[in-house]
Amino acid sequence: MVMSAKLRVLVADDHEECRWAIVRLLRVEFEVVAAVADGSKLIDAAMSLLPDVIVSDIHMPLLTGMEAMEDLCRKGCDIPFVLVSTANSGVEDYIKRGAMAFVNKTDLGHDLLTAVYSAAFGNVCVSRNAAGKRPNTLRFA
């Protein structure tokens, strides 16, 4: 039986504890190619490493996750983004502007892996608390 390669994921979060918690969660299923602390480093890492998916905090120094995503798109680097945040405001706008998934940070342990897989395969995913649903549901659009 031939094993397929793991999806390659880039992580960006300005809070060190959160960044490393995300990395630990993702390493279970994916290859984490880098973990950076701001939007500028996110762009540099994405351009050089070309990951399959980017997991990014929305609010970071230098560039927000959305600004980094839009800058990468302008540069022709169309990598699916999973945005994470403690706030649920603006979720619909993030998806309309091109993010493939949104995970509230309270849902990371339950929904982050699903969101990364969904984004990698072109499906929109919003975590349970961000979608205002019961704890065992996700909304896929």
C-alpha positions as CSV (number, residue, x, y, z in Angstrom):
1,M,0.0,0.0,0.0
2,V,1.4,3.4,-1.0
3,M,1.0,6.2,1.5
4,S,0.3,9.7,0.1
5,A,2.3,12.7,1.2
6,K,1.0,14.8,4.1
7,L,-0.5,18.2,3.3
8,R,2.0,20.9,3.9
9,V,0.8,23.7,6.2
10,L,2.2,27.1,7.1
11,V,1.1,28.7,10.4
12,A,1.0,32.4,11.3
13,D,0.0,33.8,14.7
14,D,1.5,36.6,16.7
15,H,0.8,35.0,20.0
16,E,3.6,32.5,20.7
17,E,1.5,30.2,22.9
18,C,-1.3,30.0,20.4
19,R,1.1,29.6,17.4
20,W,2.7,26.6,19.1
21,A,-0.6,25.1,20.2
22,I,-1.8,25.3,16.5
23,V,1.4,23.7,15.4
24,R,1.0,20.8,17.9
25,L,-2.5,20.2,16.8
26,L,-1.6,20.2,13.1
27,R,1.4,18.0,13.4
28,V,-0.9,15.1,14.2
29,E,-2.1,15.0,10.5
30,F,0.0,17.4,8.5
31,E,3.6,18.5,7.8
32,V,4.0,22.0,9.3
33,V,6.5,23.7,7.1
34,A,6.9,26.9,9.2
35,A,5.4,28.9,12.0
36,V,5.7,32.7,11.8
37,A,4.6,35.7,14.0
38,D,3.5,38.4,11.6
39,G,1.9,39.0,8.2
40,S,5.1,40.1,6.5
41,K,6.9,36.9,7.5
42,L,3.8,34.9,6.4
43,I,4.1,36.3,2.9
44,D,7.8,35.6,2.7
45,A,7.4,32.0,4.0
46,A,4.4,31.3,1.7
47,M,6.3,32.6,-1.4
48,S,9.4,30.4,-0.6
49,L,7.8,27.3,0.8
50,L,4.5,27.1,-1.2
51,P,2.5,25.2,1.3
52,D,-0.8,23.5,0.5
53,V,-2.7,25.4,3.1
54,I,-2.1,28.5,5.4
55,V,-3.5,28.7,8.9
56,S,-3.4,32.4,9.9
57,D,-4.6,34.5,12.8
58,I,-6.6,37.4,11.5
59,H,-5.1,40.1,13.7
60,M,-1.3,40.3,13.4
61,P,1.4,43.0,13.3
62,L,2.5,44.4,9.9
63,L,-0.3,42.7,7.9
64,T,-3.5,41.1,9.0
65,G,-4.2,37.5,7.8
66,M,-6.7,38.9,5.3
67,E,-4.1,41.5,4.0
68,A,-1.5,38.7,3.6
69,M,-4.0,36.5,1.8
70,E,-5.0,39.3,-0.6
71,D,-1.3,40.2,-1.2
72,L,-0.4,36.6,-2.0
73,C,-3.3,36.4,-4.4
74,R,-2.2,39.5,-6.2
75,K,1.2,37.9,-6.6
76,G,-0.3,34.8,-8.2
77,C,0.1,32.6,-5.1
78,D,-3.3,31.1,-4.7
79,I,-3.0,29.1,-1.4
80,P,-6.1,28.3,0.5
81,F,-6.4,30.1,3.9
82,V,-7.9,29.0,7.1
83,L,-8.4,32.0,9.3
84,V,-8.5,31.8,13.1
85,S,-9.6,34.3,15.6
86,T,-11.2,34.7,19.1
87,A,-13.9,37.0,17.5
88,N,-16.6,35.8,15.2
89,S,-17.4,39.2,13.6
90,G,-16.8,39.4,9.9
91,V,-16.8,35.7,9.1
92,E,-19.1,36.0,6.1
93,D,-16.9,38.8,4.7
94,Y,-13.7,36.8,5.1
95,I,-15.3,33.9,3.2
96,K,-16.6,36.2,0.5
97,R,-13.1,37.8,0.1
98,G,-11.5,34.4,-0.5
99,A,-10.8,32.6,2.8
100,M,-11.7,28.9,2.6
101,A,-12.3,28.4,6.3
102,F,-12.8,30.2,9.6
103,V,-12.1,28.7,13.0
104,N,-12.9,30.4,16.3
105,K,-9.9,29.7,18.6
106,T,-12.2,28.1,21.1
107,D,-12.9,25.4,18.4
108,L,-9.3,24.7,17.5
109,G,-9.1,21.3,19.2
110,H,-12.4,20.1,17.6
111,D,-12.5,21.8,14.2
112,L,-9.0,22.9,13.0
113,L,-8.0,19.6,11.3
114,T,-11.4,19.4,9.5
115,A,-11.0,23.0,8.4
116,V,-7.6,22.4,6.9
117,Y,-8.7,19.3,5.0
118,S,-11.8,21.2,3.8
119,A,-9.7,24.2,2.6
120,A,-7.2,21.9,0.8
121,F,-10.0,20.3,-1.1
122,G,-11.8,23.6,-2.0
123,N,-14.6,23.4,0.5
124,V,-15.7,26.3,2.7
125,C,-15.8,25.4,6.4
126,V,-16.8,27.5,9.5
127,S,-16.3,26.1,13.0
128,R,-19.1,25.3,15.3
129,N,-18.9,28.4,17.6
130,A,-18.3,30.7,14.6
131,A,-21.4,29.3,12.9
132,G,-23.5,29.6,16.0
133,K,-24.3,25.8,15.9
134,R,-24.4,23.1,18.4
135,P,-21.0,21.7,19.5
136,N,-21.1,18.7,17.2
137,T,-21.9,20.5,13.9
138,L,-19.9,22.3,11.2
139,R,-21.4,24.4,8.4
140,F,-20.0,23.6,5.0
141,A,-21.0,25.9,2.1
